[in-house]
């Protein structure tokens, strides 16, 4: 569902001015009771799941207002036994908002973009010359339309893929079960001076939505194993000040997976290579100060609604990962393969028509 604000953009002479005005609403307001949890405490008990929920929402997002974060860095291909080869930049944005409900549970709403860029110029690529296959391929831009989710007092599990695929426990290796076998939402915070540091990891293993029977060139195989790893740094005083709706966050962000489907490594000797990315991630500055200028200009031209969020929270999560979105947006290479296309209109890149 698009933001009610998007309709107005068509008749606006300066989209950036209007979007800035939208983001500014409530930016200086005191935090409402809905985001303050059970009490208006000015410190956090890091052994309390409810305080951990509040802290995570504030680090990842912003309470009761939209905030824009960004990431950017490089991706490499690793062929076993050889040095890693840089292939393109990886950058994008997240429009984020959080709330704490009447039960003290965390809700997060987001809208995300992901783009691949030229290593030298930083320009967003529309085509990419694959040095491994010698082919020029059309680049698939990732548009993760509005997602909403509730996080409770236990560490969440992600269910990806198909029936029978095992769920992914977040932060496996740094969270542990209690005597009842449950994983309370107690995060592995570490304090150094007034710096609070937090790791957030997930390591998936599930059935590849880009089935090799339907997409023999785009698919790298029957299963995929993407993982992402964040190391957040925030100021302890900002984090614990409940009068602030968000806090400045910077993070290291790394990603390991099979090659993206648009690279068309399927059926080649490179189908089993590893794609590795290292990126900066950050949020908390006002307006669009987090977003690289070339990325901001591209989004304003092609998908300005991705710098906004709708008012609603009751929204389904249909585009959770890139492989599933690709399988919904890109017609199978095998014309006989049964396909269920998405009704999502891809704004740019491969699949935009």
SERO-4910 file (N, C-alpha, C, O; in steps of 0.05 Angstrom, whole numbers):
BEGIN
 pado doro    nc1    nc2    nc3   cac1   cac2   cac3    cc1    cc2    cc3    oc1    oc2    oc3
  Unk    A     17    -24      0      0      0      0     18     25      0     36     27     16
  Unk    A     12     43    -18     28     67    -20     20     88      2     -2     88     11
  Unk    A     40    104      9     34    126     27     13    145     16     13    150     -8
  Unk    A     -5    155     33    -25    174     24    -11    200     14    -23    215     -1
  Unk    A     14    203     22     29    227     15     39    226    -14     44    246    -26
  Unk    A     42    201    -25     54    198    -51     37    211    -73     48    223    -92
  Unk    A     10    210    -71     -7    222    -91     -1    251    -95     -2    262   -117
  Unk    A      6    265    -73     11    294    -74     37    300    -88     41    322    -98
  Unk    A     56    280    -89     82    285   -101     80    292   -131     96    308   -141
  Unk    A     60    280   -144     58    284   -173     53    313   -180     63    323   -201
  Unk    A     40    328   -163     33    356   -168     50    375   -153     42    399   -149
  Unk    A     73    366   -144     90    383   -127    115    391   -144    127    374   -156
  Unk    A    122    416   -143    145    425   -159    171    416   -148    190    412   -163
  Unk    A    173    414   -121    198    405   -109    193    382    -90    184    386    -68
  Unk    A    198    357   -100    192    334    -84    209    333    -59    200    326    -38
  Unk    A    234    342    -62    252    341    -39    243    359    -17    244    352      7
  Unk    A    233    383    -23    223    402     -3    199    390     11    197    392     36
  Unk    A    181    378     -4    157    367      8    163    343     25    152    340     47
  Unk    A    181    326     16    189    303     31    203    311     57    198    298     78
  Unk    A    220    331     56    233    341     80    212    351    100    215    347    124
  Unk    A    192    365     90    171    375    107    157    352    121    150    354    145
  Unk    A    152    331    106    138    308    117    155    295    139    144    288    160
  Unk    A    181    292    134    198    280    154    201    297    179    205    287    201
  Unk    A    198    323    176    202    341    198    179    341    218    183    350    240
  Unk    A    156    331    209    133    332    227    139    316    252    145    292    251
  Unk    A    136    329    274    140    315    300    169    311    307    174    298    327
  Unk    A    188    321    292    216    314    297    226    325    323    243    313    336
  Unk    A    214    347    332    224    358    358    205    352    381    208    363    402
  Unk    A    185    335    376    165    331    397    175    311    418    193    295    412
  Unk    A    164    314    442    171    295    463    159    267    456    139    266    442
  Unk    A    172    246    465    164    219    459    137    213    473    135    216    497
  Unk    A    117    203    457     91    197    469     93    173    488    113    158    488
  Unk    A     73    170    505     73    147    524     74    121    510     85    102    521
  Unk    A     63    119    484     63     93    471     91     83    465     95     59    462
  Unk    A    111    101    465    139     92    459    155     92    485    179     85    484
  Unk    A    144     99    507    160    102    531    159     76    548    172     75    569
  Unk    A    144     56    539    144     31    554    127     33    579    108     49    581
  Unk    A    134     18    599    118     16    623    121     40    641    103     46    657
  Unk    A    143     55    639    147     79    655    165     98    641    178     90    621
  Unk    A    167    122    651    184    142    638    212    142    650    223    163    658
  Unk    A    225    118    652    251    115    663    272    130    646    268    133    622
  Unk    A    293    138    658    315    151    643    339    133    641    360    142    632
  Unk    A    337    108    649    358     88    646    345     62    637    321     59    639
  Unk    A    362     44    628    352     18    619    363     -4    635    386     -4    644
  Unk    A    346    -25    640    355    -49    653    361    -69    630    342    -80    619
  Unk    A    386    -74    624    393    -91    601    388   -121    607    394   -137    589
  Unk    A    378   -127    630    370   -155    636    340   -158    633    329   -180    638
  Unk    A    326   -137    625    296   -136    622    289   -138    593    297   -120    578
  Unk    A    275   -158    584    268   -160    555    253   -136    545    257   -128    522
  Unk    A    235   -123    561    221   -100    552    239    -76    547    235    -61    528
  Unk    A    259    -72    565    278    -51    560    295    -57    536    303    -38    522
  Unk    A    301    -82    531    316    -89    507    300    -84    482    311    -75    462
  Unk    A    274    -89    483    257    -83    460    257    -53    454    260    -45    431
  Unk    A    254    -37    475    255     -8    472    282      0    459    282     16    440
  Unk    A    304    -10    470    330     -2    461    334    -10    431    345      5    416
  Unk    A    326    -35    424    330    -44    397    314    -27    377    324    -20    356
  Unk    A    289    -21    384    273     -4    367    285     24    363    284     35    341
  Unk    A    297     34    383    309     61    381    335     60    365    341     79    351
  Unk    A    350     39    368    375     36    352    369     32    323    380     44    306
  Unk    A    350     14    317    344      6    290    327     27    275    330     30    251
  Unk    A    311     41    290    290     58    278    286     84    293    305     95    304
  Unk    A    261     94    294    254    118    309    225    115    318    209    104    303
  Unk    A    220    125    342    193    122    352    174    144    342    180    168    345
  Unk    A    151    135    331    129    153    324    136    174    304    123    195    303
  Unk    A    157    170    288    163    187    265    180    171    245    192    151    253
  Unk    A    180    180    220    196    166    200    224    177    200    228    202    201
  Unk    A    243    159    199    271    167    197    284    152    174    276    129    168
  Unk    A    303    164    160    316    152    137    345    144    144    360    161    153
  Unk    A    351    119    140    378    109    143    389    100    117    375     99     97
  Unk    A    415     94    116    428     86     91    450     67     96    461     65    118
  Unk    A    458     52     75    482     35     76    497     38     50    485     45     29
  Unk    A    522     32     50    538     34     25    565     21     30    577     23     51
  Unk    A    575      7      9    601     -6     11    607    -22    -14    597    -15    -36
  Unk    A    622    -43    -12    631    -59    -35    623    -88    -32    620    -98    -10
  Unk    A    621   -101    -55    617   -130    -55    639   -143    -71    649   -132    -91
  Unk    A    646   -167    -62    668   -183    -73    658   -211    -80    640   -221    -68
  Unk    A    670   -223   -100    666   -251   -106    691   -266    -97    714   -259   -102
  Unk    A    686   -288    -83    707   -305    -74    705   -332    -88    686   -347    -84
  Unk    A    726   -338   -104    729   -365   -116    748   -380    -98    770   -371    -91
  Unk    A    740   -405    -89    758   -420    -70    787   -421    -80    792   -428   -103
  Unk    A    805   -415    -61    833   -416    -67    844   -392    -81    868   -392    -88
  Unk    A    827   -372    -86    837   -348   -100    829   -323    -83    812   -324    -66
  Unk    A    843   -301    -89    837   -276    -74    809   -266    -82    799   -272   -104
  Unk    A    796   -251    -64    770   -240    -70    772   -218    -90    792   -203    -90
  Unk    A    752   -216   -108    752   -196   -130    729   -177   -126    706   -185   -124
  Unk    A    735   -150   -123    713   -131   -121    697   -130   -147    709   -129   -169
  Unk    A    670   -130   -145    654   -131   -169    635   -107   -173    631    -98   -195
  Unk    A    625    -96   -151    608    -72   -153    603    -61   -125    608    -75   -105
  Unk    A    594    -36   -124    585    -25    -98    557    -34    -92    542    -43   -109
  Unk    A    550    -33    -66    523    -40    -57    514    -18    -38    527    -12    -19
  Unk    A    491     -6    -44    481     17    -29    451     17    -28    438      4    -45
  Unk    A    440     31    -10    411     34     -8    402     49     16    418     60     31
  Unk    A    375     48     20    363     64     41    342     48     56    333     27     46
  Unk    A    335     58     80    312     47     95    297     70    107    307     86    121
  Unk    A    271     71    101    252     89    115    241     72    138    229     51    133
  Unk    A    243     83    162    238     66    186    221     81    206    222    105    209
  Unk    A    204     65    220    189     76    242    182     54    262    178     31    253
  Unk    A    182     61    288    176     41    308    155     51    327    149     75    329
  Unk    A    143     32    342    125     39    363    125     17    384    131     -6    378
  Unk    A    119     24    408    115      4    430     85      3    435     72     23    440
  Unk    A     73    -21    434     44    -23    438     37    -25    468     54    -23    485
  Unk    A     11    -27    473      2    -26    501     12    -50    518     11    -48    542
  Unk    A     22    -71    505     33    -93    519     63    -91    523     76   -109    535
  Unk    A     75    -69    513    104    -65    516    119    -79    494    144    -80    496
  Unk    A    106    -88    473    120   -102    451    127    -83    429    114    -62    426
  Unk    A    147    -90    414    158    -72    394    146    -78    366    144   -101    358
  Unk    A    139    -57    352    131    -58    324    151    -41    308    158    -19    316
  Unk    A    159    -52    285    176    -37    267    164    -38    239    156    -59    229
  Unk    A    164    -15    226    154    -12    198    177     -1    181    191     17    190
  Unk    A    180    -12    157    203     -3    140    196     -5    111    178    -19    102
  Unk    A    212     10     95    211      9     66    240     12     56    253     31     64
  Unk    A    250     -7     40    278     -8     35    284     -8      5    269    -18    -11
  Unk    A    308      3     -2    318      1    -29    346    -12    -28    360    -10     -7
  Unk    A    354    -24    -50    381    -35    -53    390    -32    -81    377    -41   -100
  Unk    A    413    -20    -85    424    -15   -112    453    -24   -114    467    -26    -94
  Unk    A    461    -29   -139    489    -37   -145    501    -15   -161    489     -4   -179
  Unk    A    526     -8   -154    539     16   -165    565      9   -178    578    -11   -172
  Unk    A    573     27   -196    600     25   -209    621     30   -188    620     49   -172
  Unk    A    642     14   -188    663     16   -168    677     42   -169    684     53   -148
  Unk    A    681     53   -193    697     78   -195    681    103   -192    689    121   -177
  Unk    A    657    104   -204    642    129   -204    621    130   -183    612    152   -175
  Unk    A    612    107   -172    590    106   -153    563    109   -166    543    110   -151
  Unk    A    561    110   -192    536    113   -206    520     86   -204    532     65   -204
  Unk    A    494     88   -201    477     65   -199    476     51   -227    471     64   -247
  Unk    A    482     25   -227    484     10   -252    456      2   -262    439     -6   -246
  Unk    A    453      4   -288    430     -8   -301    437    -34   -315    420    -52   -317
  Unk    A    462    -37   -323    473    -62   -334    500    -67   -321    513    -48   -311
  Unk    A    508    -92   -321    534    -99   -308    549   -119   -326    537   -138   -335
  Unk    A    574   -113   -332    591   -131   -348    602   -152   -329    620   -147   -314
  Unk    A    592   -176   -331    601   -198   -314    628   -208   -323    630   -220   -345
  Unk    A    649   -204   -307    676   -211   -316    681   -241   -316    700   -251   -327
  Unk    A    663   -257   -303    667   -285   -301    654   -300   -325    665   -320   -335
  Unk    A    631   -290   -334    618   -303   -357    622   -288   -383    617   -300   -404
  Unk    A    632   -263   -382    635   -247   -406    610   -236   -417    609   -225   -439
  Unk    A    587   -238   -402    561   -228   -411    554   -202   -397    562   -197   -375
  Unk    A    539   -185   -411    528   -161   -400    499   -168   -391    483   -177   -407
  Unk    A    493   -163   -365    467   -170   -354    453   -145   -345    466   -125   -338
  Unk    A    426   -146   -344    410   -124   -334    409   -126   -303    405   -148   -293
  Unk    A    414   -104   -289    415   -104   -260    387   -103   -248    371    -87   -257
  Unk    A    383   -120   -228    358   -120   -213    360   -103   -189    376   -109   -171
  Unk    A    346    -81   -187    346    -63   -164    326    -75   -143    304    -83   -151
  Unk    A    334    -74   -118    317    -86    -98    299    -65    -85    309    -46    -73
  Unk    A    273    -68    -88    253    -51    -75    237    -68    -56    219    -83    -64
  Unk    A    243    -65    -30    229    -80     -9    206    -63      1    210    -46     19
  Unk    A    183    -67    -10    160    -50     -3    152    -54     26    164    -71     40
  Unk    A    133    -39     35    128    -36     64    126    -62     79    110    -80     71
  Unk    A    142    -65     99    141    -88    117    134    -79    145    144    -58    154
  Unk    A    118    -94    159    113    -89    187    117   -115    202    111   -136    192
  Unk    A    126   -112    227    130   -136    243    130   -130    272    138   -108    281
  Unk    A    121   -149    288    121   -146    317    143   -163    329    148   -186    320
  Unk    A    158   -152    348    179   -167    362    170   -170    391    163   -150    404
  Unk    A    169   -195    401    160   -200    428    183   -203    447    206   -195    442
  Unk    A    177   -215    470    197   -217    491    216   -241    488    231   -247    506
  Unk    A    214   -255    466    233   -276    459    247   -269    433    236   -255    416
  Unk    A    272   -278    431    288   -273    407    272   -284    383    264   -307    383
  Unk    A    268   -268    362    252   -277    339    265   -298    322    290   -300    321
  Unk    A    248   -314    309    257   -333    289    245   -325    262    221   -317    261
  Unk    A    261   -326    241    251   -320    214    245   -346    200    261   -364    199
  Unk    A    221   -346    188    213   -369    172    215   -361    143    199   -346    133
  Unk    A    234   -373    129    239   -366    100    236   -392     84    236   -414     95
  Unk    A    233   -388     58    233   -411     40    206   -425     39    185   -412     37
  Unk    A    206   -451     41    182   -467     38    176   -484     63    192   -484     81
  Unk    A    153   -497     62    146   -515     84    168   -536     88    177   -548     69
  Unk    A    176   -539    113    198   -558    119    225   -545    123    243   -558    134
  Unk    A    228   -521    113    254   -507    118    255   -498    147    235   -488    158
  Unk    A    278   -502    160    281   -495    188    282   -465    192    294   -451    175
  Unk    A    270   -454    213    271   -425    218    299   -417    226    314   -433    236
  Unk    A    304   -391    223    330   -379    231    326   -365    258    310   -347    260
  Unk    A    342   -373    277    343   -359    303    361   -335    300    385   -338    293
  Unk    A    351   -311    306    368   -287    306    389   -289    328    384   -299    350
  Unk    A    413   -279    321    435   -278    341    444   -304    352    453   -306    375
  Unk    A    441   -326    336    451   -351    345    481   -349    351    496   -338    335
  Unk    A    489   -359    374    517   -356    382    522   -335    403    542   -336    417
  Unk    A    503   -317    405    505   -296    426    480   -293    443    480   -276    461
  Unk    A    460   -309    438    437   -311    455    433   -341    463    439   -358    447
  Unk    A    423   -345    487    422   -373    497    396   -378    512    384   -359    523
  Unk    A    387   -403    512    361   -409    524    362   -407    554    383   -412    567
  Unk    A    339   -401    566    336   -402    595    330   -431    604    331   -449    587
  Unk    A    324   -435    629    319   -462    640    295   -475    627    292   -499    629
  Unk    A    277   -459    615    253   -469    602    257   -474    572    238   -481    558
  Unk    A    281   -469    563    287   -473    534    279   -450    517    280   -452    492
  Unk    A    270   -428    529    263   -404    513    286   -385    511    304   -385    528
  Unk    A    285   -368    491    306   -348    486    295   -321    492    284   -308    475
  Unk    A    298   -311    517    288   -284    523    302   -263    507    325   -265    499
  Unk    A    287   -241    501    298   -220    485    318   -203    502    312   -180    509
  Unk    A    341   -215    507    363   -202    521    386   -201    501    396   -222    493
  Unk    A    393   -177    493    412   -174    471    441   -172    482    445   -164    505
  Unk    A    461   -180    465    489   -180    475    502   -153    474    521   -148    460
  Unk    A    491   -134    490    503   -107    492    530   -109    506    534   -125    523
  Unk    A    548    -91    497    574    -88    510    578    -58    514    573    -42    495
  Unk    A    588    -50    537    593    -22    543    622    -16    545    637    -30    560
  Unk    A    632      5    531    659     15    534    657     45    537    651     59    517
  Unk    A    661     55    561    657     83    566    628     89    562    610     76    574
  Unk    A    622    110    546    594    116    540    585    105    514    564    113    503
  Unk    A    600     86    503    593     73    478    579     47    484    590     30    499
  Unk    A    555     43    472    542     17    474    545      3    447    540     15    426
  Unk    A    554    -22    448    559    -37    424    540    -61    424    535    -74    445
  Unk    A    530    -68    400    511    -90    398    515   -105    372    518    -93    351
  Unk    A    516   -131    373    517   -148    349    489   -159    343    473   -165    361
  Unk    A    483   -160    316    457   -171    307    463   -188    282    472   -177    262
  Unk    A    457   -214    284    464   -232    263    441   -250    255    424   -257    271
  Unk    A    441   -258    229    424   -280    222    438   -296    200    451   -285    183
  Unk    A    433   -322    200    446   -340    181    425   -359    170    418   -379    183
  Unk    A    415   -354    146    393   -370    134    403   -395    120    427   -396    112
  Unk    A    385   -413    116    389   -437     98    361   -446     90    347   -457    106
  Unk    A    354   -440     65    327   -447     57    325   -451     27    343   -446     11
  Unk    A    302   -462     18    297   -468    -10    298   -443    -26    285   -423    -20
  Unk    A    312   -444    -48    316   -420    -66    290   -414    -81    281   -431    -96
  Unk    A    278   -391    -77    254   -384    -92    260   -382   -122    242   -386   -138
  Unk    A    284   -375   -129    292   -374   -158    300   -402   -165    323   -409   -166
  Unk    A    280   -418   -171    283   -447   -176    299   -451   -202    293   -438   -222
  Unk    A    319   -469   -202    335   -473   -226    318   -485   -249    326   -483   -272
  Unk    A    295   -497   -243    278   -507   -264    265   -484   -280    260   -486   -304
  Unk    A    260   -462   -266    248   -439   -279    267   -418   -289    263   -405   -309
  Unk    A    289   -415   -273    309   -394   -279    337   -407   -280    353   -401   -263
  Unk    A    343   -423   -300    369   -438   -300    393   -419   -301    414   -427   -291
  Unk    A    391   -396   -313    413   -377   -313    416   -361   -287    438   -356   -278
  Unk    A    393   -353   -276    393   -336   -252    397   -352   -227    406   -341   -207
  Unk    A    390   -377   -226    391   -393   -202    419   -406   -198    431   -416   -217
  Unk    A    428   -405   -173    454   -418   -167    450   -445   -155    469   -459   -148
  Unk    A    425   -454   -152    420   -480   -141    394   -482   -125    379   -462   -124
  Unk    A    389   -505   -114    364   -510   -100    361   -496    -73    339   -491    -64
  Unk    A    384   -490    -61    383   -477    -35    401   -453    -34    420   -451    -50
  Unk    A    395   -434    -16    411   -410    -13    416   -406     17    401   -415     34
  Unk    A    439   -393     23    447   -390     51    456   -361     57    479   -358     66
  Unk    A    439   -341     52    448   -314     57    450   -309     87    434   -319    103
  Unk    A    470   -293     95    472   -284    123    480   -255    123    493   -245    105
  Unk    A    471   -241    144    478   -213    148    486   -209    177    476   -222    195
  Unk    A    506   -190    181    518   -187    207    522   -157    211    535   -143    195
  Unk    A    511   -147    234    513   -118    241    528   -116    267    525   -132    285
  Unk    A    545    -95    269    557    -87    294    550    -58    299    563    -40    288
  Unk    A    530    -53    316    520    -26    321    537    -12    342    547    -24    361
  Unk    A    540     15    339    551     32    359    532     55    364    525     69    345
  Unk    A    525     60    389    508     82    397    518     94    423    533     82    437
  Unk    A    509    119    428    516    133    452    497    124    475    472    126    471
  Unk    A    508    116    497    491    105    519    472    126    529    449    119    535
  Unk    A    480    151    532    463    171    543    439    177    524    417    179    533
  Unk    A    445    178    498    423    181    478    404    158    479    380    162    478
  Unk    A    415    134    480    398    110    480    380    109    504    357    101    501
  Unk    A    389    118    527    373    115    551    355    139    557    339    139    576
  Unk    A    358    160    541    341    184    545    315    180    530    313    182    506
  Unk    A    294    174    545    268    167    533    253    191    523    232    188    512
  Unk    A    264    215    527    251    238    514    260    241    485    248    257    470
  Unk    A    280    225    476    289    226    448    276    203    433    277    180    442
  Unk    A    265    209    409    251    188    394    271    169    380    263    147    372
  Unk    A    296    176    377    315    159    364    343    166    375    346    185    391
  Unk    A    363    152    366    391    158    373    408    155    348    401    139    330
  Unk    A    429    169    347    449    166    325    460    138    327    469    129    348
  Unk    A    460    124    304    471     97    303    490     95    279    484    104    257
  Unk    A    513     83    283    531     75    261    537     46    265    538     35    287
  Unk    A    541     32    242    544      3    244    563     -7    222    564      4    200
  Unk    A    577    -28    228    590    -44    207    569    -64    198    555    -76    214
  Unk    A    568    -69    172    548    -86    160    562   -104    140    573    -94    121
  Unk    A    561   -130    144    573   -149    125    552   -169    116    532   -175    130
  Unk    A    556   -180     92    537   -198     81    551   -220     65    570   -214     51
  Unk    A    542   -245     68    553   -268     54    530   -284     42    511   -289     56
  Unk    A    533   -291     17    511   -306      4    522   -318    -22    545   -315    -30
  Unk    A    504   -333    -35    508   -340    -63    506   -315    -80    498   -294    -70
  Unk    A    513   -316   -105    512   -293   -122    482   -285   -127    465   -302   -127
  Unk    A    478   -259   -130    451   -249   -136    441   -261   -162    457   -266   -180
  Unk    A    415   -265   -164    404   -278   -188    410   -262   -214    415   -274   -235
  Unk    A    410   -235   -213    414   -220   -237    442   -224   -249    447   -218   -273
  Unk    A    461   -234   -233    488   -239   -243    490   -262   -263    509   -265   -278
  Unk    A    469   -279   -263    466   -301   -282    490   -320   -282    503   -324   -302
  Unk    A    496   -329   -258    518   -348   -254    509   -377   -257    526   -395   -258
  Unk    A    483   -382   -258    472   -409   -259    482   -424   -284    483   -413   -306
  Unk    A    488   -449   -280    497   -466   -302    525   -462   -311    534   -473   -331
  Unk    A    540   -445   -296    568   -439   -303    586   -451   -282    576   -461   -261
  Unk    A    612   -451   -287    631   -461   -267    632   -443   -243    645   -450   -223
  Unk    A    619   -420   -244    620   -401   -221    594   -401   -205    590   -384   -188
  Unk    A    577   -421   -209    552   -421   -195    555   -424   -165    538   -416   -150
  Unk    A    577   -436   -156    581   -442   -128    599   -422   -113    606   -426    -90
  Unk    A    606   -400   -127    624   -381   -113    609   -365    -92    584   -366    -91
  Unk    A    623   -351    -75    612   -336    -53    613   -306    -58    633   -296    -68
  Unk    A    591   -293    -52    590   -264    -54    592   -252    -26    577   -260     -8
  Unk    A    611   -234    -22    616   -222      4    614   -192      2    624   -180    -17
  Unk    A    601   -179     22    598   -150     21    606   -139     48    600   -150     69
  Unk    A    620   -115     47    625   -101     72    615    -72     68    622    -59     48
  Unk    A    599    -63     86    585    -37     83    585    -21    109    588    -32    131
  Unk    A    582      5    107    575     22    129    544     23    130    531     22    109
  Unk    A    533     25    154    504     29    157    501     50    179    516     51    198
  Unk    A    481     68    175    478     90    195    451    103    193    438    102    172
  Unk    A    442    114    215    417    129    216    417    147    240    432    143    259
  Unk    A    399    167    239    396    185    262    399    214    255    389    232    269
  Unk    A    413    221    233    414    249    224    387    257    213    373    240    202
  Unk    A    380    283    214    354    292    205    352    291    174    372    292    160
  Unk    A    327    290    165    323    292    136    336    270    121    334    246    127
  Unk    A    351    278     99    365    259     82    395    260     85    409    252     66
  Unk    A    405    269    108    434    273    111    449    247    111    473    247    107
  Unk    A    435    224    116    448    198    116    453    187     87    470    170     83
  Unk    A    437    197     68    436    184     42    457    196     23    458    220     19
  Unk    A    473    179     10    492    189    -10    477    204    -32    456    196    -40
  Unk    A    487    227    -40    473    245    -59    464    231    -85    441    235    -94
  Unk    A    480    214    -96    472    200   -121    449    181   -116    432    177   -133
  Unk    A    449    169    -93    427    150    -86    401    166    -82    380    158    -92
  Unk    A    403    188    -67    380    205    -63    368    215    -89    344    215    -92
  Unk    A    385    225   -107    375    235   -132    361    213   -148    340    218   -161
  Unk    A    372    189   -148    360    167   -163    333    159   -151    314    155   -166
  Unk    A    331    158   -125    306    151   -112    285    172   -117    262    166   -123
  Unk    A    292    197   -115    273    219   -120    263    218   -149    240    225   -154
  Unk    A    279    209   -167    271    208   -195    253    183   -201    234    185   -215
  Unk    A    260    161   -189    247    136   -197    227    125   -176    208    112   -183
  Unk    A    232    130   -150    215    117   -130    213    135   -105    221    126    -84
  Unk    A    203    159   -107    202    177    -84    186    166    -60    191    174    -38
  Unk    A    167    149    -66    151    138    -44    167    121    -25    159    116     -2
  Unk    A    191    112    -34    208     96    -16    224    113      4    239    103     20
  Unk    A    219    139      3    229    157     24    207    164     44    210    182     60
  Unk    A    184    150     43    162    155     60    151    128     71    160    107     62
  Unk    A    133    130     90    119    106    100     89    113    102     82    136    108
  Unk    A     72     93     97     43     98    101     36    100    131     52     91    148
  Unk    A     13    111    137      4    113    164     -3     86    176      0     82    200
  Unk    A    -12     67    159    -22     42    168      0     24    179     23     26    171
  Unk    A     -8      6    198     10    -14    208      1    -42    200     17    -61    201
  Unk    A    -24    -45    193    -35    -72    186    -29    -77    157    -46    -75    139
  Unk    A     -4    -85    151      6    -88    124     20   -115    122     35   -123    139
  Unk    A     14   -131    101     26   -157     97     56   -155     88     64   -134     78
  Unk    A     71   -176     93     99   -177     86    103   -196     62    108   -220     67
  Unk    A    101   -186     38    102   -203     14    130   -203      1    136   -221    -15
  Unk    A    146   -183      7    172   -180     -7    194   -179     14    206   -159     19
  Unk    A    199   -202     26    216   -203     49    246   -206     41    263   -195     55
  Unk    A    251   -220     19    279   -224     11    282   -220    -19    263   -222    -34
  Unk    A    307   -216    -27    312   -209    -55    306   -232    -74    294   -228    -95
  Unk    A    312   -257    -66    307   -279    -84    277   -283    -88    268   -289   -111
  Unk    A    261   -280    -67    232   -283    -70    221   -261    -87    204   -266   -104
  Unk    A    230   -236    -83    221   -214    -99    229   -218   -128    213   -212   -146
  Unk    A    253   -227   -133    262   -232   -160    244   -252   -174    236   -249   -197
  Unk    A    238   -274   -160    220   -295   -171    192   -285   -177    178   -295   -194
  Unk    A    183   -264   -162    157   -252   -167    158   -232   -189    137   -228   -203
  Unk    A    180   -218   -193    182   -196   -212    192   -204   -240    185   -191   -259
  Unk    A    208   -225   -242    222   -231   -266    210   -257   -278    210   -278   -264
  Unk    A    201   -256   -302    189   -279   -315    209   -302   -317    233   -297   -322
  Unk    A    201   -327   -314    219   -349   -316    233   -350   -343    221   -343   -363
  Unk    A    258   -359   -343    273   -363   -368    262   -387   -383    265   -389   -407
  Unk    A    250   -406   -368    237   -429   -380    208   -422   -384    193   -420   -365
  Unk    A    199   -419   -409    171   -410   -414    150   -430   -405    127   -423   -402
  Unk    A    158   -455   -400    139   -476   -391    136   -477   -361    120   -493   -351
  Unk    A    152   -461   -347    151   -462   -317    128   -446   -307    123   -423   -316
  Unk    A    112   -457   -289     89   -444   -278     98   -420   -261    116   -423   -244
  Unk    A     86   -397   -266     96   -372   -253     72   -357   -241     51   -355   -253
  Unk    A     77   -347   -217     57   -330   -204     69   -302   -200     82   -297   -179
  Unk    A     65   -284   -219     78   -257   -217     65   -240   -195     43   -245   -187
  Unk    A     81   -221   -185     72   -203   -165     57   -180   -179     61   -174   -202
  Unk    A     39   -167   -164     26   -143   -174     41   -118   -167     32    -96   -173
  Unk    A     65   -121   -155     82    -99   -148     94    -87   -174    104   -102   -191
  Unk    A     94    -61   -177    105    -48   -200    134    -40   -193    139    -22   -177
  Unk    A    153    -53   -206    181    -48   -201    188    -20   -212    184    -15   -236
  Unk    A    199     -2   -196    203     26   -206    226     29   -226    224     46   -244
  Unk    A    247     13   -224    270     16   -242    286    -10   -243    282    -27   -225
  Unk    A    304    -12   -262    320    -36   -265    306    -59   -278    285    -56   -289
  Unk    A    318    -82   -276    307   -106   -288    279   -112   -276    276   -111   -252
  Unk    A    260   -117   -293    233   -122   -284    215    -97   -286    190   -100   -284
  Unk    A    227    -74   -290    211    -49   -294    202    -47   -322    218    -49   -341
  Unk    A    176    -44   -326    165    -43   -353    145    -20   -355    134    -15   -377
***
